[in-house]
Amino acid sequence: MASWLRDASDGLGHLQNTAPLLWNAARDLRHLQDSVHLLQSATEGVRGSVDIAMALRDGADQLMQAEGLIIQLKQAATELRRARGEY
């Protein structure tokens, strides 16, 4: 047990040097507790933006497919007119 306590105290020996740094960091981050709600709302907004971006991408894919169909329909209409003797 004594050796375990000695090892633990050796592992914590750096705290005398890092304690002021940790204290300053904690002091500088105090305001974050007030910002948690804002950060959560921003995160939810970003998540919604991802959904919108995916929907836009899917819509663009469908439009590209529709454009190909429109070109095919125009070609078919032209061929039908030619077959009927219309130009």
Steps between C-alpha positions, in 0.01 A plus 500: 500500500782740583666447163166562326461829690858596417440427129179702510675795664781481242238508226346814651830678558458716189186660645697764686616626160176451310248604767525873417461421130193285570354767727544769233345276235202426725458871573515585127240233416251602770283684249435179302229387739297798379568407137395135515142571386625718214750232394231233515267711286778564250574129483135419435495770231801347331339157518193648327726657238648161423149362444419793270826455309427131448148581378642759258753249372226242446286761322792596276555133414133466407517815285803364317309178432198701386721702266614177337137390462406836346777464241380148419140622467608781265691252286203263493265785401738602221515142372120473509463822301749372244317166479172683436666719235510816712820693545 
